[in-house]
Amino acid sequence: MVIGLDGATWKLLDRLALEGVMPRLSALKAAGASGPLWSVVPPMTATAWTSYQTGKGPGRHGVYDWTEPVPGTYLYRPIDSTHVHSRTIFELLSARGHRVATVNLPLTFPARPVNGVAIGDMLTPTKDTPGFLYPTDFRATLDRIAPDYKIDTHLCDSEADLVPFLARLRHLIEERGKVVRHLMESEPWDLFCCVWVEMDRMQHCLWHIVDPQHPRHDAGLAAKYREQILDVYRLLDVRVGEMVDRRPEGANVFFISDHGFGPCRYKVFLNTWLAQEGFLKFKEGGRQARDRLRVVRGVLDRAGVDTRKLLDTARRLGGDAVLGAGDSLSRFAAEIDWSQTRAFCHGTNAIRLNVRGRERQGSVDPGAVPALVAELRERLLAMRDPEGNVVIRGVRTREELYRGPHVDLAADVLVAEHDDSVWFYYSEGDVPNAVFEPSGWASGNHEPDGIFLAWGPDIAAGHHEGTSINDVTPTLLALFGAPLPDDLDGRILHDILRPGRPLRPRWTEAEAYVGEARAADAATDRAIEERLRGLGYLQ
């Protein structure tokens, strides 16, 4: 059994253990093997959870962010499970006759066929969206046992919404708990996985209340709301305890998180920085054009006109000459002078080069790329926050960071190491005038060290360092005695096993995987974008 606690960090959970807030998790940690679980670079949700379920880094599975570029344009589209260029552990085990169940695991929408049950994740617009469930006839059961099941909720950005926000989180936990209990009691599963996202949602916007070490810790809000916040952690502890209690005899339990968490002081807008440093050029009047386009899109949307579908249709019919660059309704693309832009940011810590012959209006000669990368690296490392502190400690090219057949899907240059208390904010949409802004509602930020905890009859107690999120799937496959594909990046965690439980893995040649793309659906894409916007990933 794998229990995902999105955004969990021992830095907080160990403090809560001293207060008796999560006694079940604390007891399991004391009796099991635990330590930090190192995430991907950068430590972001979509990439990390995909690395868990494939045992591979993004260079092999192809997921780098919540969006990907639309070839031949400066537009971006949201991703989903069809962009995972690898079989998952659930498919590998299903092929060998094992029964599996997954609930709310990111990047499982649309659900792929498995020998069992799959319930979609945060990228699912609604329960009625095709692909939310596998098999589809499980919908009747879901409606019966959890008629008010919610997929996710938007974040809290004001004190007025804090209590309703906590109520929404409790509702998510209770309804998902009903489904989990039903599946555990009615399905003859061999591998069960559920991801609980509520820690992540709270910590993004309430870290300054929970953490007394936060630079903006608000003692007044803590006195008023901390116990109500901790009640959500207590409820999660009860629900994961129920999962452990309902496990079949002999089952091992793994707790993992996709990344850790810590305080956030500033948002950083890389496109603004690139413009100030001369790498990116705004059009004359570009911002005014963006504002006009926003009004036009708003009017069309209210009138029921699907502007994204309109653009897609126009491009297919050769209407780019009429639409300008083909990106004329993109708020971001509308205000950039691409002929004078050498680099731009879109995505988490990601900078793309405007290379001639590759990008639609590329301005950088391919031979000039190494010099441009060196210039970017030098200038990024010189960045300072408003207090004069070093912001960035490591800048890497995609070839330096990743290995595999899908490295070309990554951005060219990435901020790989930085002050964890600054958030390089997703740069789709409006480009602010300032490079640094106070984090505001976003008082918590991802850090690279999540949690790892294994407990069960095959596990020896002890503290373990150096575990990667890529290591979970190889270890699980080995415990099942299933052959391991030879393109895995993770390793088998032999050192967590009790004496007398050696693993003798078998390897098999990995098969190339080509998934079936989801049919183009502008309404679904727009709904996914709105979900991501409500969770703070998009502006």
N, C-alpha and C positions, 0 to 999 in steps of 0.2 A: 504494500500500500504506500502510495506517495501522497503526502499532504503538502500542498503548496500554500505558503503564507506570503503573499505578495508584499514586498517591501520590508519584510521582517529583518531585524538586526539584533544581535546579541547585546549591543551597546544599550539598547532600551530594555529588551526582554530580561536581561540579567538584573537590571535595577528593579523592574516590576516583580521579579521573583523574590527579591528581598522584602517586598511589600505584600507578598502572598497573593498577587493579582492573578497569576496563571499557574496554579499549583500542579495541574496535570502535566503541562509542558515542562515545568521545572523538574518534576519527578522523573519524567522520561529522560531528560537531559542527564540527570545524575546517574541514571542506570545505563545509559547508552554511549555511543561514540558521537562526539560533536566537535564543532569548530566552525571557523568562517568558511563560507562557500564563495569562491571568487567568480565574479560575473564576467560578462563579455566587455569589450571595449568598443564604444562607450557603454556604460552599464544601463541599458534601457530594456524595457519590458518585452517588446515584441521579439527582439533578437535573443534575449536570454532564455525565455521560455521555449523558443524554437531550438536553441542549443541543448536544453534539457531533453526534449523529446526526440532529438535526433542523435545526440552524442557528438555533435559536430559544431565547429565554428561557422560563422557566417560565410566565409569563403567557400564552404562546401554546401551549406543549405540555402544561401542566397538571400536571407532576410537581414536587412541592416537598419530598418526604421519602420515607422508606421506608413510611410508612403514611398513611392518609387517614381523616377522620371518617366514621362510619356515620351517614347522615342521620337526624335525629330522636332520636339517642342521644348519650351521651358515650363511646361505644365507638369503637375504631379498628380498621381492618383493613389488612393488608399490601397493597401495590400490586404491579403487574407490568406487562408491556408493554401490556396492554389499557387501562391508564390513561394511555398516551401519546396525547394528542389531536392527533396530527399524523402525516403520512407521514414516513418516514425516508429518508435518502439511499439506502439499499439498495432501498427500494421504488420511489423515483423513478427510479433507474438501471435497475432490473429492468423497469419499464414501457417503457423505451426499448430493451430487448433486451440490455442489458449483463449480464454474468455476475458475481455477487457471492458472497462468502463471509464469514461472521462467526463468530468463535469467542470465547465467554466475554465478550461485551460486555454490561455491566450494562443491565438493562431490555430484554432481548430474549427473556425467557421470559414467556409461551409464545411460541415462535417464530412470527413472521408469515411467510406465504408469500412467497418471493422467487425470482428466477431464479438458483438456485444452492443453497448449503448454509448453514444457520444452526444453530449449536450453542449451547445455552442457558447462562445465567450463574448467579451465586451465589444467585439467588432460586429456582432449580430445586431442589426437595427431593431428588430422586433421579434417576438415569438412566432409571428406569422411569416417571417422571411424564409423562403426556401433555403434549406441547408442548415437551419438551426438545430435540427435533430437528426440523428440516425439511430435506428430506423425511423421513418416518418410516422409510423403508427404509434410510436411512443407518446405522441402528443396527447392522445386521449388519457393516458396514464398520468402525464404531467398535469393536465388540467384537473384531474380528479384529486391528486394528492397535494398539489400546490397551485390552486387556481389563481392566486395572485403573485405568481413567480415573476420576479423582476430580474433583468439581466445585469443592470448596473445603475448608477446614479451619478448626477453631476456633482461637482465639488462645492464646498462651502466657501463663499467669498465675503461673508459679512457676519457679524455677531447675530444679526436678526435671523439668519438662516441656520445658526449653529445647532440649536435643539432639534429643528426639523431634519437637519442633515444627519444627526445621530440616530434619529428615529428611522430614517430611510436605510441607514446601514444595518440597524437591528432587524429591519424587515428583510433585507437581502439575506442576512444570516439565517433567520428563521425559515424562510421559504426554501432556501437552498438546503438547509438541514433536513427538511421533510423529504426532499428528493434523494439526498444522500442516504438517509436511513432506509428509504424504500429500496433503493438499488442494492445496498449492502445486504439487505435481508431477503431480497427476492431473486437476485442474480447470482449464478454460480461463477463468480469472477475469479480470475487468477491475478490480474493486475488492476487495481482500482486507483484512480487519481482524481483528486478534487483540489482546485485552487480557490482559496478564500482571499478576496481582494481588499477587504475592509481596512486592514492596517495601512496599506498604501494610501487609500483614499483619505483616511484621517491624518496621516503623517504629512501629506503634502500641504495641508492647509491648517493643521492644528499643532504642528511641532513646537511652535513658540509657547504653547500652553502646557504641553506635556513635559517638555525638556527645560528644566531650570537653568541649564547652561547656555541656552539659546541667547544670542546677543540682544534679541528683542523680547526676551521672556516677559510675559505680562502676568505679574503676580495676582492682580485683581481678577483677570479672566480665569487664572488657574484656581483661585479660591472658589470661583463661581461655578466652573464647569469641569474641573479635572476629574471628579468622581464620576460624572456622567460619561466622560470620555473613557475612563478606565472600565466602566461597565461593559463597553463594547469589547474590550480585550477579555474581560471575564466571560462574556458570552461565547466568544470564539474558543476560549479554553474549554468550555463545556462541550461545544460541538465537536472539537477535535478529539476530546476525551471519549465521546460517544463513538466516533469512528474507530478508535483504538479498541474500545470494549467490544465492538461488533466484528472485529477481524476474525477470520477463520483461525483455528488452532494452527500454530506453526508459521503464521504470516509475519514477515518482517515489515517494519514501518520506517519510512524515510520522510523527514521533514526538510523542505528546501525553500529558499526564497530566490527570486530572480536578481535581487540586488539588495544592498543595505539602505540605510537612511541616515540623514544628519541635517543640521541646520542649513538654511538658505538665507543669504544676506542680500544678494543682488541677482537680477536678471541681466544677462549680457546679450546684446544684439549684434551678432557678427556682421550682418550686412551693413549696419550703420558704421561699424569699425572699418570694414573693407572700403566703404565710401570715403571715410575720413582719411584713410591711408592711401587713397588713390587707386585701389584695385577695382573699384566698382563706380560707375558713373550714372547718376540719375539724369533722366531726360529733362530738358527745359520744359517746365510746366507739367512734368510727369506726375507729381503728386496731385495736382488739380485734376488731371485725366483720371487718376485712380479714384478720386472722390466722385467724379461724374459717373464712372463705370459702376461704382458701388450703388449709386442711386438708381441707375438703369436696371441693374440686376435685381435690386429690391423691388422695383415696380413690376418687372417681368415675373419674378417669383410669386408676388402677391396675386398676379393675374393668372397664375397657374401655368406659366410658360417655363419649361425646363431648360434653363439657359445652357447648362452643361451639355445636354443632349443636342440642343440647337447647334452648339459649336462643333460637337463631334460629327454631326450630320453634314454641316457645311464643309468641314475639312475633307470628309470622304468624297464629297462632290466637287472637290477642287476649289473651294471658296477661300483659300488662304490669301489670295490677292485682295479680296474684299475685306477680309478680317485682319489685314496687316500681317503681323508675324504669326498669326494662327493662335495667339495667346492674348487676344485683345480684351478678354473678360477676366483675365487673371489679375488680381489686385497687385501681386508682386511683379509680374512681368510687365505690366502696363507702365510702370514708372522708371524702368531701367533702360539706359542707352546701351544696348548690347554691343554695338560697334566699338565702344570705348571701354567695355567692361572685360577685365581679365579673369576675375574670380568672383564667385557669389556663394552664399550659404543657403542651403535648404536642408533641413534635417538636424538631427542631434549631433552637435559638435562637428559638423560636416561642411567642407568647402569643396566646391566643384570648380574646375578650371574651364574657361570658355574657349575651348580648343578648336581651331579652324579645321574644318573637315569632319568634325565629330558633332559639334553643337550647331544648331540652326544658323546662328549668326556669330559663329566663332571668330574671335579676334586675336587669339594667341597662336603663333606658328608652333607646330609640334616640336621643332628644334629648340624653342625657347622655354619649354616646360621645365627642364631641370633648374634653370636660373630662376624662374618664377617660384618654384617650390622652395628653393633656398631663401629667396627674399621673403616669402610668406612665413617660413619657419622662424627666421631671424626677427621679424617684426612682431609675430605672435608671442614669442618668448619674452619680448620687451614690454608686453602689455602690463599695465598696473591698474589696480582698482582705485576708487576715489581717495582711499587712505594711503595710497602708495605701495600696497602689497603686491607681490608677484601673483599673477593670476594663472598663467599657463606654465607647466613644467615639462611637458613633452608634446611634440608635434610629429606625427608619423604619416607617411604615405600609405595608401591602401596596400601596396606590395610589401611594405615593412610590417604591417599588422596582420594580414590575412593570407591564408593558403587555400588553394582549391580552384575548382573550375568556374566559380562565380565571383571572383575578386573584382571583375570588371563592373559589377553592379554597385560596388561601393563608391562613395565620394573619393575624389583624388587625394585630398589632404584631410586629416582628422586631428582634432584636439584630443590627444590620448590620455594626458595626465594634466590635472588642473586642481585648483583650490575647490574642494568639494562643496564649499558654501556659496558658490556662484553657479547659476543655472544658465547654460548657453541655450537661450530660448529658441524654440522652433521658429524659423524665419519665413514661414509662409504668411502672406497677407501684408498688413501694414508694416512699414519699416519706420521705427521711431526715430526721433532726432538725436537722442542721447544713446551712447554705447551702454552705459550702466543705468539701471533703474532700481530703486528699492524693490525687494521681492514681493512686497505687499502680501496678498493672501497666500502666496507660495512660500510659506515659511519653512518647508521641509524639502530636501533634495535627495536624489539618488546618490548612494555611495557604492563603491565596487564590492564591498564585503557583505554578502548576505549570510544566511544561516544554513548549516548542515547539521542534521541530527539523525542518527540511525539507531533503532532499538528493535530487539527481537531475539529469537532463539539462535540466530546465526551471527549475532553481533557481539563483539567484545567492548566493554566500557573503556572509555579513555578520551583524551583530547587529541584532536588531529588538526594539523595545519596543512595548507597548500592544496585543499580540495577545490576542484573546478566544477562549475555547473555542467561541463562536458562529460564529467566522470560518472554521472548518475546512471545514464542509460547503459554504458558498457558494464557497470557493476550489476545492474538488474538483469541484463541479458545473461550474464555469466551465472547468476544465482538460479536462473531458470534452466540453465544448461543449453541455451539456444546459441547457435553460431553467431559470431560477431562479424558484421561487414568490415572489410579491411580498410575502409576509408574513414573510420571513426577518429576523431581528434582526442577524445577522452581516454582515460586509462581505467583499469579495474582497480577498485579500492581494496586490495588484498589485506591491507593493514587494519581494516575495521572488523575483520572476521575473527570469531573465537577460534582458539586452537582446536584442531581437528576438523575444521570446515574449510579445507582448501578448495580453491576453484581451479578447474582445469579447462580453460576456455578453448573453444574451437573457433577457427576463423574461416570465413568464406569470402569469396571475391564479391565485392559490392556491385550491385546492378545499377546502371544508370536509371534515374527516375525522371520521368516527364509527366507532370500532372495535367489534368484536364482543366483548362482555364475556365473560370466562372464567366458565364455569359454577360456581356456588357450590360450594365444596368445603372443608368445615371442616378436614378432615385436612390438605389441602395448605396452607391458611392457617396452621395451627398449626405445620407443618413449616417453613414460611418464617420464622415468628416465631422458632422455635428456632435456625435458621441465623443470623438477625440477632442473636439474643441471644449466640450463640457468637462472633460477630464484634464484640461490644461495642456494637452499636447500640441494643439494648434491654436493660433491666434484667432 
